[in-house]
Amino acid sequence: MALLESILPHLEKLVSFDTRNPPREIGRSLFDYLQQALPGFTFQLTDFGAGAIALLAVRGNPKRVFNVHMDTVPDSPHWSADPHVLRVTADRAIGLGACDIKGAAACLIAAAEQTRGDAAFLFTTDEEANDARCIAGFLAQGHGFAEAIVAEPTQARAVLAHRGISSVLMKFKGTAGHASGAQAMEQSALHQAIRFGGRALDFVQSQADEVFGGLQGLRFNIGRVDGGIKANMIAPAAELRFGFRPLPSHSIDGLLDTFRGFASADALAHFEETFRGPSLPSGNDAAAKFERAQALATELALPVGPAVDFWTEASLFSAAGMTALVYGPGDIAQAHTADEWVELAQLEAVAQTYLRLFA
């Protein structure tokens, strides 16, 4: 209980900082607090532009870095109280970011206060915008770390594999005209978009038996279709947005080529990948990286959980050649929800692990 009492004041303070993203207008006061809370560490504060700021805190000579993003999603109107005021009940702490992932940051700070061993923390502010400037900038530096633990909510179990993510914008072109004509079948941009959708869905269904590390199948979603003018006019233009979440064994470039091929070349005006996050583990040596992550979890005596469908920045560290896994307090089911919360018992359990690792 004493450890929990040292965690909650830090979590209360972290939740009080407005780090919603968007708009990602995160002031320096958050980083001032983090530096004050971590005496004995050296700091490197880097502004990567567009509100993306990273703070690297290092004590001693660690080979492993713990990554925590401090930005949150915007709050919804369904919150029952001020999302930036932490509420603590008998079994949970409630506040914006408490689960995803300021609870983990509070655990790291509390554990660092009570230890003197090697430790390194990378606090970032751009994860929720799908704009990984902070991690990319960190990896481009001569950081010297071999391992990364990303503190997303995993119910205090090490996650060694998760899906990648890719988002795509497509634009289709047609020829406007009266819908009574037979040419509407081929000249409607909306018809071409719908044909693409049918072919893509059939392909995704054909991948249902593909497996990797407990994950099965290819996740796919058409999120938005726009176009056309009215029912009796042939649509001269249409726009379609889709996303997919591949297995670590899939090639994102190969899947993009496949999906592009499902559109008529004459009707396709634009095909653009708007965001990409690799799978965990990432790269041609994914199986070998998975084994290294297993060995790291064993070395650190972390309980191993199942692979997950959600994406994390651990894959970016993996893609850069580091051994990476995900481990933190909380359940992803509570992330991004109104009255977001994290279980107190998980905060304490994860902080106990950090204490052991930093001792």
PyMOL commands that set and color helices and strands:
alter all, ss='L'
color gray80, all
select helices_A, chain A and resi 2-16+29-37+98-113+127-129+133-140+184-187+189-206+252-261+286-299+314-319+332-334+344-358
alter helices_A, ss='H'
color red, helices_A
select strands_A, chain A and resi 42-47+53-59+64-69+87-88+92-94+119-124+147-150+165-173+211-212+215-216+219-227+237-245+268-277+323-326+341-343
alter strands_A, ss='S'
color yellow, strands_A
deselect
rebuild
show_as cartoon
